[in-house]
Amino acid sequence: MTILSMPGSSGMLDPLPTRRMSYFSNQYVLGLTVTAGIGGLLFGYDTGVISGALLYIRDDFKVVNENKFLQETIVSMALAGAMIGAAGGGWVNDAYGRKRATLLADVVFAIGSLVMCAAPDPYVLILGRLLVGLGVGIASVTAPVYIAEASPSEIRGGLVGMNVLMITGGQFLSYLVNLAFTEVSGTWRWMLGVAVVPAILQFILMLLLPESPRWLYLKNEKAKAVAVLAKIYDSDRLEEEIDQLAAASDDEVQSKKSVSYFDVFKSKEMRLAFFAGAGLQAFQQFTGINTVMYYSPTIVQMAGFSSNQLALLLSLIVAAMNAAGTIVGIFLIDRCGRRRLALTSLSGVIISLLILSGAFFLQSTRFCDAHTLHGNCGSSLGWFAVSGLALYIAFFSPGMGPVPWAVNSEIYPEAYRGVCGGMSATVNWVSNLIVAQTFLSVISVLGTSGTFLIIAGVAMVAFVFVVLFVPETKGLTFEQVEKLWREKAWGSDGSQQSLLAAEA
Ligand code: BGC
């Protein structure tokens, strides 16, 4: 028997039997994870491919080429769709289940891809971007929750991390596609339309998979829930899991059959949980990952490398490192825990951003002209900046990449999991849009060095935020996580207090 202690909470948790599953020991769970993760692939591919596709869209539509606003709208309409999709998708998840939400995301995404592929003018293309964004938004909340609810608690973080691997893998794939098509014109229809294939594939595979067992249980479909759980656990463990589910549904005072967005703010424990989850999502974006993902070629050129090809190649390497780092995260998240991984990641991110800031500062002050006897100082500074970029990705990708998604898939009680996960995914998309839209303008006002310095400052605040507000949830069952929030909100006799609050 092992005792799981709960860092960040006041006491020890109930003893749990020694946990025994590994990522690959249950093919069923792995298959379910990969199928759900196609949602992550759509997310990554769509957010990555547009920068390359835009070059060819501009060739085909003169009006786009002449109008920056149209270009920005084509790019950001998908982000706007994703915000709406994530918020609405959270509700669909709770009301109609994870499976139906995934099917809906696929249908909307597939229609959007086909609309883009056939678009006769930029306005139809923008409509297609909106639809695809809606699909990505719904998928961004559904996939982590669906995976988490089918996962044994001891490997839950890594399995949700696989969805993030599909995101980063999708981005890598899209950069490859962008690079491959550099010489071909008019191919944007293929680049955007081809995403219909994984969407259809996921739709078909999902029809073969069951609804989430936890959602079924909450909706009183207990026999069906047990049948699904029986495919995941052996008989001893199955009994234990069912007992925990039953106990949770008995004493889950705040768990209603259906919840509204406002219910989230009515109870103290829900407010605390949502604050931690949404804060992590916001900090994931405000610590600058997408300045690197969307603008790495530009950053590389700012560092003094003028060749387009080299810039694109380096950005492909950045995307590959990001995907490789996510794999490291998958292996660490259930070993080191979410907090330690996030804090280590943030420490490295801070150092890398300071390096980037320093390199650009020296470049802007013409330090080289004054201090070198040889002419190669400028290029050393360029490499210094590129190393800062590489270091940033190496630290970000295993930690701040997967941790916010994993934590948000596991910290909310069953009845709120979709709604809260959806709201905090919306926070992620809104923050993403703010950063992507303002990064280049902020650089033109404050300079590259100053901008990276500010992002480093944000990362320091994020570090303090994680220390103060994000509890460790590694290995805990969903029921233990609920207890953790009750204790945080009401002290160690949390259940009693929250019962009184619910009755009042
Ligand atoms: C983030 C995305 C980001 C990606 C890059 C994800 O976890 O949510 O916004 O583009 O990581 O790796």
Residues whose N, C-alpha, C, O or C-beta is under 5 A from the ligand:
A	BS01	BGC	T168 M293 N322 G401
